[in-house]
């Protein structure tokens, strides 16, 4: 019994910082409708700023004052980000806003590295709260008890602010109907800024208050990012009581998971999220999500039509250059282009799902990595030849997408995206922890092509054939009756259903098809590298694909291919810089603000302005 109580107290203490960060994210989403992926970065800044202030301010007053000042400082930094980065894209589609916050993550990571260096810092002990107190014989840190006592006061203060003040009335009104608040004469811009200040200040407060328990490091932004999104989604986007209850639930379950079922700790919160969303699709205290003013990806400005003669000639010329690459290119060039082709197929599969179907998936790496591991397992344990593996890998990934899509397509918007992320993390944890079969963190190695394709040139041509074939199949499907039905479901599900289209079934088939194409890319990848590791299933892999789709142009069929080729081709050069994340992050932010149509869309507009593009059929 004593151990049980001590575990609950530890879970409640861990929930303190998690609740503060999640509450800030929930407030920001509730009012601005922005899915702020940079929220973990503000948590990290709070920890580092709090650490620096604690070195200056003495005693207990200085310790708690440093925590409060860290929250205020992070809130002010949040105001700068909101005004400079997010305010220009409030009227952009939701995906564009998400990508902008991802750029902010990269910028903050490198700026933090510049200021505080690469070494982890250990937070100081809280004055007067060192040591433990024994409860029924079990030791409980005094600081944990202090956090348990502080959190209800923070929650109560937030409740009072939202329920009893004029600002709270405006926040609640904006959560329900932003347009009506604007029509009543409220300055929405400054309301959004005020809410962003409060939300990021809470994140900074959470980062600073956990210092005595964990210190600060450059990975803590990503380490907490998934947890806070899970908490907010379980509780219900925009619900503060839901965030508090979910933070307690997840923290307590994790503590008991570590004690009784250690292998569950990587997936426990995702299992809980899947169960909750299957029972209550919008979280414990959430309400049905209202799409942003311009939806997930925005409305197409013109119909997407088959490529015209000019575009086809350009594509044929590019393919001819690739076909002759082994004649004038080095082996390194062939390997690099092979990697680019594989990544382009992966990005094109996500672009089909996102651009044609309007389905923003945060877990598309599950099918890329799933196809890679299916190929590796078939070769390792069944001795399956490469030719058959490249047929079975996309089938395996497609079947996984059928199962996952059946569950996820019950939801929409952010809830759909987060559920796809949950399933991707479940698959990653299965691969990571099932070491006796998958090799765990050591991965699976010695997965090489058949003898006839073992030469660099031969495998290059195989990759060229299958990657280009897969991309052309995706394009052909987009222009087929199925593709038009999918776009109809994207643009207006009710009108599409009124004409007899089964929108959910169409989206389900598209989800499985995109997963199969990603699985084909994964199969090619494992043979190109001779190995596969769990990082091919991680969140970062899915985000890479999202970024390149956006950079290429969401509203064009060529966006995924062009974005993938551009980023993958520049990756080798960019990563030579010490602060390459800063450069990439600023580039992403500038593209979001100044060229939201992406590379393809911007080039197309430039061509139309100078008269190079006249044929309306060339607008794909």
Helices and strands as residue ranges (DSSP letters): H 2-32, H 39-56, H 59-81, I 82-86, G 87-89, H 94-116, E 132-135, E 138-141, H 142-164, H 166-176, H 178-183, H 188-209, H 211-214, H 220-235, H 240-260, G 262-264, H 268-279, H 309-323, H 325-328, H 331-351, I 352-356, H 365-382, H 386-408, H 413-433, H 435-438, G 440-442, E 444-445, G 451-453, H 456-478, H 481-491, H 493-498, H 503-529, E 531-532, G 534-537, H 539-552, H 559-574, H 580-594, H 598-610, G 616-618
